[in-house]
Amino acid sequence: MKSAIFILWPSFIVGGIGEVLFFTVFDPKELYLFGEATSLSRLAVYSIGFFLCWAFAAASSALTVFLSRPAREVDR
C-alpha cells in the first residue's frame, strides 16, 4: 500500500500539471484524431487528457519504485 501511495500521489500532481501545460497551448476543439476532428466535448477531452497524463506519470513512478529496490530484495 505504501508503494502505491509513492506512485499514485506524485503522478496525480504531475498529471495535473501536464494537462494544464498541454491545454494552455492547445484548444480541445482543434485537436484531430487520425486526421479528423474529434466529436467529443471539451470536458471529455480534458478528462481523457488528464487520465493519459496521469497514466504516463504513474508508469514512470512505478518504474522508479521498481528499479530502486535493493539487491537483497530482488534476489529473494
Secondary structure, 3 states (H helix, E strand, C coil): CHHHHHHHHHHHHHHHHHHHHHHHHCCHHHCEECCEECCCCHHHHHHHHHHHHHHHHHHHHHHHHHHCCCHHHHCC
